[in-house]
Amino acid sequence: MNAIKDVASSGALSKEFMISTTFYELFDSFMGGARDLHPQKMGVDSFSRSELVGNSYELVGDASDFHFYEKAYDVPYHNRKVIIVFKYYFNGEVSLGAGLSVGDGVRLTALLKKLLMAVSRQNLDDLQLSFFFSDDRREGAVIFDDRLVVRFDQWGARNAYMVSTFECDFVESELFGAIAKNAVKDSLESVSQSVMKVEVEAADKPSAYLRLVKILQKYFW
């Protein structure tokens, strides 16, 4: 399912705003954790509630409880643009960190190849990729270095996996410290490298899953 459709009912997509920060620059920032993103990259001076409201962010949830502010942006991606919905989370008045939903058009394999080009061989060898999937292998998540969760899904039988969200744990919060990873572990099955290597030979697995495993075997394993 298109992640952008999930938030359309909230009104966040009534208007998209363009920023110069590219999709891959956002990915690099999220690799550092939920608080590593500088506000200026999203066109705001800070991630305070007053600043977000003043820049057309919309409140989702109860401001006295767990909630977030969101806004849709067009961001450069190669020679075109994609829509993201950027979200900043709070628990009451306590700032937690950021996440985002991604519109159609960003393949998981393209993201992995970009990561391959951006890091040194030594850093790549140290990179931890933990994969989780639904039983039918049509949706899943990858956790990068136990920090960043990237969720993905397959919209059609012949389609590749498309990135749907970036999510980070809120490590400074005792209550929500592992919220992103726990949500993945509670809803999806951990699938090891050895299992994926065996399953790539299975004819009953989705084409997106088979292509992903082949990319991992070629470049990462």
Rosetta blueprint (number, residue, H / E / L):
1 M L
2 N L
3 A H
4 I H
5 K H
6 D H
7 V H
8 A H
9 S L
10 S L
11 G L
12 A L
13 L L
14 S L
15 K L
16 E L
17 F E
18 M E
19 I L
20 S L
21 T L
22 T L
23 F H
24 Y H
25 E H
26 L H
27 F H
28 D H
29 S H
30 F H
31 M H
32 G L
33 G L
34 A L
35 R L
36 D L
37 L L
38 H L
39 P H
40 Q H
41 K H
42 M H
43 G L
44 V L
45 D L
46 S L
47 F L
48 S L
49 R H
50 S H
51 E H
52 L H
53 V H
54 G H
55 N L
56 S L
57 Y L
58 E E
59 L E
60 V E
61 G E
62 D L
63 A L
64 S L
65 D L
66 F E
67 H E
68 F E
69 Y E
70 E E
71 K E
72 A E
73 Y E
74 D E
75 V E
76 P E
77 Y E
78 H L
79 N L
80 R E
81 K E
82 V E
83 I E
84 I E
85 V E
86 F E
87 K E
88 Y E
89 Y E
90 F E
91 N E
92 G L
93 E L
94 V E
95 S E
96 L E
97 G E
98 A E
99 G E
100 L E
101 S E
102 V E
103 G L
104 D L
105 G L
106 V L
107 R E
108 L H
109 T H
110 A H
111 L H
112 L H
113 K H
114 K H
115 L H
116 L H
117 M H
118 A H
119 V L
120 S L
121 R H
122 Q H
123 N H
124 L H
125 D H
126 D H
127 L L
128 Q L
129 L E
130 S E
131 F E
132 F E
133 F E
134 S L
135 D L
136 D L
137 R L
138 R L
139 E E
140 G E
141 A E
142 V E
143 I E
144 F E
145 D L
146 D L
147 R L
148 L E
149 V E
150 V E
151 R E
152 F E
153 D E
154 Q E
155 W L
156 G L
157 A L
158 R L
159 N L
160 A L
161 Y E
162 M E
163 V E
164 S E
165 T E
166 F E
167 E E
168 C E
169 D L
170 F L
171 V L
172 E L
173 S L
174 E L
175 L L
176 F L
177 G L
178 A L
179 I H
180 A H
181 K H
182 N H
183 A H
184 V H
185 K H
186 D H
187 S H
188 L L
189 E E
190 S E
191 V E
192 S L
193 Q H
194 S H
195 V H
196 M H
197 K H
198 V H
199 E H
200 V L
201 E L
202 A L
203 A L
204 D L
205 K L
206 P L
207 S H
208 A H
209 Y H
210 L H
211 R H
212 L H
213 V H
214 K H
215 I H
216 L H
217 Q H
218 K H
219 Y H
220 F L
221 W L
